[in-house]
Amino acid sequence: MYPEIEPHASGHLDTGDGNLVYWEECGNPAGKPVVFLHGGPGGGCSPTHRRLFDPSAYRIILFDQRGCGRSLPHASVSGDLSLNTTWHLVADMELLRELLGVSRWQVFGGSWGSTLALAYAEKHPSHVSELVLRGIFTLRASEVDWYYRGGAAHLFPDLWEKFLEPITGLSGDPVELYAKLLADPDPAVHGPAAVAWSTWEGATVTLLPRPALVSEFAEPAYALAFARIENHYFVNNGWFEEGQLVRDASRLAGIPGVIVQGRYDVATPAVSAWDLHKAWPGSELVLVPDAGHAYDEPGVLAALLAATDRFRD
């Protein structure tokens, strides 16, 4: 990855509805604009994400989506997510683009970030110069069923059992049951549920176990925002029609794009990347043979850096 860098500008975007979205700029102020979309939803950006782009060539723009990271109000404090939807985030991106005076930018997103990138690009294709996507997630029912309704339990029965602990003895859809626990005002209820939800993801996103990453996902404040926002999006199907992002991929024709996908990605299995690639004219699919879901697994990282380096010029 490129060397560590610090922002040369930052602020909070006032969305006009009570949300303040944190943003920052790094790299070359006169360089090629690129916007980084983090995962989750609810994950937030980290300083490491700045290092995916050549700072001498790119004007690197990062922001924390509503309710997480350094944006306010934080979902670990406020349980009101009524103004936190995919289309609010798409509108926030447009406000930020206009605020920063960007006409077109490269859009880079992985996992949920790929979902948001596709939603944005399909709505505003004229504002996108390229797309670099990783770990494709389109919020189809089959994708959520696989990861949160028992499909992946066939590979991780031990970890799935831990995921189910907070809802043991309850009957119904795990996603809906977790929604009730995460909305409970009692920290003794929503706290353990959030950690269990978040830890499931942290423990399964890499090809090989990474205990330090699991610990990061289990940090209580991070886990509560992550779990609340993610579950909120899944309960509401991302505010998409079923299959919408793949169905409308023809709108991306003419936008150069690279899809990087780990062959053994359990969180977002490769079939979604394949389906998107087949529906998106001119897209390039890179299947990494020895990787899971995480962006910093060696093969995935190498492919992402190759893509941003190529589009840099």
PAKEZA-803547 format. One record per residue (C-alpha): residue number from 1; y, z, x. Coordinates in steps of 0.1 Angstrom, whole numbers, padded with zeros to 4 digits. Layout:
residues N
+-----+-------+-------+-------+
!  nr !    py !    pz !    px !
+-----+-------+-------+-------+
! NUM !     Y !     Z !     X !
...
+-----+-------+-------+-------+
//
This chain:
residues 313
+-----+-------+-------+-------+
!  nr !    py !    pz !    px !
+-----+-------+-------+-------+
!   1 !  0000 !  0000 !  0000 !
!   2 !  0036 ! -0004 !  0010 !
!   3 !  0054 !  0026 !  0027 !
!   4 !  0068 !  0055 !  0006 !
!   5 !  0102 !  0048 ! -0008 !
!   6 !  0128 !  0067 ! -0028 !
!   7 !  0148 !  0055 ! -0058 !
!   8 !  0184 !  0042 ! -0051 !
!   9 !  0193 !  0046 ! -0088 !
!  10 !  0179 !  0065 ! -0118 !
!  11 !  0189 !  0078 ! -0151 !
!  12 !  0179 !  0085 ! -0187 !
!  13 !  0181 !  0057 ! -0213 !
!  14 !  0194 !  0070 ! -0246 !
!  15 !  0173 !  0052 ! -0272 !
!  16 !  0196 !  0063 ! -0300 !
!  17 !  0170 !  0083 ! -0319 !
!  18 !  0168 !  0115 ! -0299 !
!  19 !  0147 !  0102 ! -0270 !
!  20 !  0158 !  0100 ! -0234 !
!  21 !  0136 !  0077 ! -0214 !
!  22 !  0136 !  0083 ! -0176 !
!  23 !  0140 !  0052 ! -0154 !
!  24 !  0144 !  0045 ! -0117 !
!  25 !  0150 !  0016 ! -0094 !
!  26 !  0136 !  0012 ! -0059 !
!  27 !  0134 ! -0015 ! -0033 !
!  28 !  0159 ! -0044 ! -0029 !
!  29 !  0187 ! -0042 ! -0055 !
!  30 !  0191 ! -0080 ! -0052 !
!  31 !  0153 ! -0087 ! -0052 !
!  32 !  0130 ! -0101 ! -0078 !
!  33 !  0128 ! -0077 ! -0108 !
!  34 !  0095 ! -0062 ! -0117 !
!  35 !  0088 ! -0035 ! -0143 !
!  36 !  0059 ! -0011 ! -0139 !
!  37 !  0041 !  0002 ! -0170 !
!  38 !  0020 !  0033 ! -0166 !
!  39 ! -0012 !  0041 ! -0184 !
!  40 ! -0022 !  0066 ! -0210 !
!  41 ! -0003 !  0063 ! -0232 !
!  42 !  0013 !  0095 ! -0219 !
!  43 !  0004 !  0093 ! -0183 !
!  44 !  0038 !  0089 ! -0167 !
!  45 !  0048 !  0073 ! -0133 !
!  46 !  0042 !  0087 ! -0099 !
!  47 !  0059 !  0079 ! -0065 !
!  48 !  0027 !  0061 ! -0055 !
!  49 !  0033 !  0035 ! -0081 !
!  50 !  0064 !  0023 ! -0062 !
!  51 !  0042 !  0013 ! -0034 !
!  52 !  0025 ! -0016 ! -0052 !
!  53 !  0054 ! -0039 ! -0044 !
!  54 !  0071 ! -0052 ! -0013 !
!  55 !  0103 ! -0032 ! -0013 !
!  56 !  0122 ! -0059 !  0008 !
!  57 !  0115 ! -0085 ! -0019 !
!  58 !  0113 ! -0067 ! -0052 !
!  59 !  0137 ! -0048 ! -0074 !
!  60 !  0112 ! -0023 ! -0085 !
!  61 !  0118 ! -0007 ! -0119 !
!  62 !  0097 !  0022 ! -0132 !
!  63 !  0101 !  0042 ! -0164 !
!  64 !  0083 !  0071 ! -0181 !
!  65 !  0074 !  0062 ! -0216 !
!  66 !  0085 !  0083 ! -0245 !
!  67 !  0073 !  0119 ! -0245 !
!  68 !  0058 !  0120 ! -0209 !
!  69 !  0068 !  0123 ! -0173 !
!  70 !  0105 !  0130 ! -0169 !
!  71 !  0114 !  0116 ! -0204 !
!  72 !  0126 !  0140 ! -0230 !
!  73 !  0116 !  0156 ! -0253 !
!  74 !  0082 !  0161 ! -0236 !
!  75 !  0052 !  0160 ! -0258 !
!  76 !  0038 !  0192 ! -0243 !
!  77 !  0068 !  0209 ! -0259 !
!  78 !  0075 !  0188 ! -0290 !
!  79 !  0046 !  0178 ! -0312 !
!  80 !  0067 !  0154 ! -0332 !
!  81 !  0055 !  0119 ! -0323 !
!  82 !  0068 !  0101 ! -0353 !
!  83 !  0092 !  0080 ! -0332 !
!  84 !  0066 !  0072 ! -0305 !
!  85 !  0048 !  0040 ! -0313 !
!  86 !  0040 !  0008 ! -0294 !
!  87 !  0069 ! -0010 ! -0310 !
!  88 !  0093 !  0018 ! -0300 !
!  89 !  0082 !  0014 ! -0264 !
!  90 !  0087 ! -0024 ! -0266 !
!  91 !  0122 ! -0019 ! -0279 !
!  92 !  0128 !  0007 ! -0251 !
!  93 !  0119 ! -0020 ! -0226 !
!  94 !  0144 ! -0044 ! -0241 !
!  95 !  0171 ! -0018 ! -0240 !
!  96 !  0163 ! -0010 ! -0204 !
!  97 !  0162 ! -0047 ! -0194 !
!  98 !  0197 ! -0052 ! -0210 !
!  99 !  0211 ! -0020 ! -0194 !
! 100 !  0200 ! -0031 ! -0159 !
! 101 !  0212 ! -0067 ! -0164 !
! 102 !  0178 ! -0083 ! -0159 !
! 103 !  0172 ! -0117 ! -0175 !
! 104 !  0135 ! -0120 ! -0167 !
! 105 !  0111 ! -0097 ! -0150 !
! 106 !  0076 ! -0095 ! -0138 !
! 107 !  0056 ! -0071 ! -0160 !
! 108 !  0029 ! -0051 ! -0142 !
! 109 !  0006 ! -0028 ! -0162 !
! 110 ! -0028 ! -0013 ! -0161 !
! 111 ! -0050 !  0003 ! -0187 !
! 112 ! -0027 !  0013 ! -0216 !
! 113 !  0000 ! -0003 ! -0194 !
! 114 ! -0018 ! -0036 ! -0199 !
! 115 ! -0017 ! -0031 ! -0237 !
! 116 !  0020 ! -0025 ! -0236 !
! 117 !  0026 ! -0054 ! -0213 !
! 118 !  0007 ! -0078 ! -0236 !
! 119 !  0026 ! -0065 ! -0267 !
! 120 !  0059 ! -0069 ! -0249 !
! 121 !  0051 ! -0103 ! -0235 !
! 122 !  0038 ! -0117 ! -0267 !
! 123 !  0070 ! -0106 ! -0285 !
! 124 !  0094 ! -0115 ! -0257 !
! 125 !  0077 ! -0143 ! -0236 !
! 126 !  0111 ! -0158 ! -0225 !
! 127 !  0119 ! -0125 ! -0206 !
! 128 !  0086 ! -0125 ! -0186 !
! 129 !  0083 ! -0143 ! -0153 !
! 130 !  0047 ! -0132 ! -0146 !
! 131 !  0021 ! -0107 ! -0157 !
! 132 ! -0001 ! -0087 ! -0134 !
! 133 ! -0026 ! -0067 ! -0155 !
! 134 ! -0054 ! -0044 ! -0146 !
! 135 ! -0082 ! -0026 ! -0166 !
! 136 ! -0076 ! -0045 ! -0198 !
! 137 ! -0073 ! -0024 ! -0230 !
! 138 ! -0063 ! -0041 ! -0262 !
! 139 ! -0069 ! -0012 ! -0286 !
! 140 ! -0096 ! -0030 ! -0306 !
! 141 ! -0118 ! -0007 ! -0327 !
! 142 ! -0148 ! -0015 ! -0305 !
! 143 ! -0129 ! -0004 ! -0274 !
! 144 ! -0119 !  0030 ! -0288 !
! 145 ! -0154 !  0034 ! -0303 !
! 146 ! -0170 !  0028 ! -0269 !
! 147 ! -0149 !  0054 ! -0250 !
! 148 ! -0141 !  0080 ! -0276 !
! 149 ! -0168 !  0078 ! -0302 !
! 150 ! -0199 !  0080 ! -0280 !
! 151 ! -0206 !  0046 ! -0264 !
! 152 ! -0199 !  0058 ! -0229 !
! 153 ! -0220 !  0089 ! -0235 !
! 154 ! -0250 !  0068 ! -0226 !
! 155 ! -0237 !  0067 ! -0190 !
! 156 ! -0221 !  0102 ! -0188 !
! 157 ! -0241 !  0125 ! -0211 !
! 158 ! -0231 !  0156 ! -0191 !
! 159 ! -0194 !  0148 ! -0192 !
! 160 ! -0195 !  0137 ! -0229 !
! 161 ! -0210 !  0171 ! -0238 !
! 162 ! -0180 !  0188 ! -0222 !
! 163 ! -0157 !  0164 ! -0241 !
! 164 ! -0174 !  0175 ! -0274 !
! 165 ! -0171 !  0213 ! -0267 !
! 166 ! -0138 !  0219 ! -0285 !
! 167 ! -0152 !  0201 ! -0317 !
! 168 ! -0187 !  0216 ! -0316 !
! 169 ! -0198 !  0226 ! -0350 !
! 170 ! -0173 !  0203 ! -0367 !
! 171 ! -0184 !  0171 ! -0385 !
! 172 ! -0165 !  0138 ! -0385 !
! 173 ! -0148 !  0113 ! -0362 !
! 174 ! -0141 !  0128 ! -0328 !
! 175 ! -0107 !  0111 ! -0326 !
! 176 ! -0096 !  0125 ! -0359 !
! 177 ! -0111 !  0160 ! -0352 !
! 178 ! -0092 !  0161 ! -0319 !
! 179 ! -0060 !  0151 ! -0337 !
! 180 ! -0062 !  0182 ! -0358 !
! 181 ! -0068 !  0204 ! -0328 !
! 182 ! -0040 !  0189 ! -0307 !
! 183 ! -0015 !  0193 ! -0337 !
! 184 ! -0024 !  0230 ! -0341 !
! 185 !  0006 !  0252 ! -0331 !
! 186 ! -0016 !  0278 ! -0315 !
! 187 ! -0019 !  0273 ! -0277 !
! 188 ! -0053 !  0288 ! -0278 !
! 189 ! -0064 !  0258 ! -0299 !
! 190 ! -0044 !  0229 ! -0286 !
! 191 ! -0046 !  0239 ! -0249 !
! 192 ! -0083 !  0237 ! -0243 !
! 193 ! -0086 !  0206 ! -0265 !
! 194 ! -0060 !  0188 ! -0245 !
! 195 ! -0077 !  0197 ! -0212 !
! 196 ! -0111 !  0186 ! -0225 !
! 197 ! -0096 !  0153 ! -0238 !
! 198 ! -0077 !  0145 ! -0206 !
! 199 ! -0105 !  0157 ! -0182 !
! 200 ! -0130 !  0133 ! -0198 !
! 201 ! -0108 !  0104 ! -0188 !
! 202 ! -0100 !  0118 ! -0153 !
! 203 ! -0138 !  0122 ! -0146 !
! 204 ! -0148 !  0088 ! -0157 !
! 205 ! -0121 !  0064 ! -0145 !
! 206 ! -0135 !  0060 ! -0109 !
! 207 ! -0167 !  0044 ! -0098 !
! 208 ! -0175 !  0075 ! -0077 !
! 209 ! -0164 !  0111 ! -0086 !
! 210 ! -0130 !  0122 ! -0074 !
! 211 ! -0125 !  0159 ! -0080 !
! 212 ! -0088 !  0159 ! -0070 !
! 213 ! -0081 !  0134 ! -0097 !
! 214 ! -0099 !  0154 ! -0123 !
! 215 ! -0078 !  0184 ! -0113 !
! 216 ! -0046 !  0164 ! -0119 !
! 217 ! -0058 !  0154 ! -0153 !
! 218 ! -0067 !  0190 ! -0162 !
! 219 ! -0032 !  0204 ! -0154 !
! 220 ! -0022 !  0220 ! -0187 !
! 221 !  0012 !  0205 ! -0193 !
! 222 !  0002 !  0170 ! -0182 !
! 223 ! -0030 !  0172 ! -0203 !
! 224 ! -0012 !  0183 ! -0234 !
! 225 !  0013 !  0154 ! -0233 !
! 226 ! -0014 !  0129 ! -0223 !
! 227 ! -0039 !  0140 ! -0250 !
! 228 ! -0013 !  0143 ! -0278 !
! 229 !  0002 !  0109 ! -0272 !
! 230 ! -0030 !  0091 ! -0264 !
! 231 ! -0048 !  0105 ! -0295 !
! 232 ! -0017 !  0097 ! -0317 !
! 233 ! -0019 !  0060 ! -0306 !
! 234 ! -0056 !  0058 ! -0312 !
! 235 ! -0055 !  0074 ! -0346 !
! 236 ! -0029 !  0048 ! -0356 !
! 237 ! -0047 !  0018 ! -0339 !
! 238 ! -0017 !  0013 ! -0317 !
! 239 !  0002 ! -0001 ! -0347 !
! 240 ! -0017 ! -0034 ! -0342 !
! 241 ! -0037 ! -0056 ! -0365 !
! 242 ! -0073 ! -0056 ! -0354 !
! 243 ! -0077 ! -0079 ! -0324 !
! 244 ! -0040 ! -0088 ! -0324 !
! 245 ! -0033 ! -0089 ! -0287 !
! 246 ! -0062 ! -0112 ! -0279 !
! 247 ! -0055 ! -0133 ! -0310 !
! 248 ! -0019 ! -0139 ! -0300 !
! 249 ! -0026 ! -0145 ! -0263 !
! 250 ! -0017 ! -0182 ! -0268 !
! 251 !  0019 ! -0170 ! -0268 !
! 252 !  0015 ! -0163 ! -0231 !
! 253 !  0009 ! -0200 ! -0223 !
! 254 !  0032 ! -0209 ! -0194 !
! 255 !  0035 ! -0174 ! -0181 !
! 256 !  0016 ! -0171 ! -0148 !
! 257 ! -0008 ! -0142 ! -0148 !
! 258 ! -0035 ! -0123 ! -0129 !
! 259 ! -0060 ! -0100 ! -0146 !
! 260 ! -0077 ! -0076 ! -0122 !
! 261 ! -0108 ! -0059 ! -0136 !
! 262 ! -0134 ! -0036 ! -0121 !
! 263 ! -0169 ! -0047 ! -0129 !
! 264 ! -0181 ! -0012 ! -0136 !
! 265 ! -0150 !  0000 ! -0155 !
! 266 ! -0163 !  0025 ! -0181 !
! 267 ! -0129 !  0033 ! -0197 !
! 268 ! -0121 ! -0003 ! -0204 !
! 269 ! -0152 ! -0024 ! -0200 !
! 270 ! -0149 ! -0059 ! -0186 !
! 271 ! -0155 ! -0077 ! -0219 !
! 272 ! -0119 ! -0072 ! -0230 !
! 273 ! -0106 ! -0087 ! -0197 !
! 274 ! -0130 ! -0116 ! -0203 !
! 275 ! -0119 ! -0122 ! -0239 !
! 276 ! -0082 ! -0120 ! -0229 !
! 277 ! -0088 ! -0145 ! -0200 !
! 278 ! -0105 ! -0170 ! -0223 !
! 279 ! -0077 ! -0167 ! -0249 !
! 280 ! -0048 ! -0169 ! -0224 !
! 281 ! -0042 ! -0204 ! -0211 !
! 282 ! -0038 ! -0205 ! -0174 !
! 283 ! -0046 ! -0169 ! -0166 !
! 284 ! -0066 ! -0159 ! -0135 !
! 285 ! -0093 ! -0133 ! -0138 !
! 286 ! -0104 ! -0113 ! -0107 !
! 287 ! -0136 ! -0093 ! -0113 !
! 288 ! -0139 ! -0067 ! -0086 !
! 289 ! -0176 ! -0062 ! -0079 !
! 290 ! -0175 ! -0026 ! -0066 !
! 291 ! -0149 ! -0008 ! -0087 !
! 292 ! -0143 !  0012 ! -0119 !
! 293 ! -0111 !  0016 ! -0138 !
! 294 ! -0086 !  0033 ! -0113 !
! 295 ! -0059 !  0011 ! -0098 !
! 296 ! -0063 !  0026 ! -0063 !
! 297 ! -0100 !  0018 ! -0059 !
! 298 ! -0100 ! -0004 ! -0028 !
! 299 ! -0110 ! -0037 ! -0043 !
! 300 ! -0087 ! -0033 ! -0073 !
! 301 ! -0058 ! -0023 ! -0051 !
! 302 ! -0063 ! -0052 ! -0028 !
! 303 ! -0063 ! -0077 ! -0057 !
! 304 ! -0032 ! -0061 ! -0072 !
! 305 ! -0013 ! -0062 ! -0039 !
! 306 ! -0024 ! -0099 ! -0034 !
! 307 ! -0010 ! -0107 ! -0068 !
! 308 !  0024 ! -0091 ! -0063 !
! 309 !  0026 ! -0106 ! -0028 !
! 310 !  0019 ! -0140 ! -0042 !
! 311 !  0044 ! -0137 ! -0070 !
! 312 !  0070 ! -0122 ! -0046 !
! 313 !  0076 ! -0158 ! -0033 !
+-----+-------+-------+-------+
//
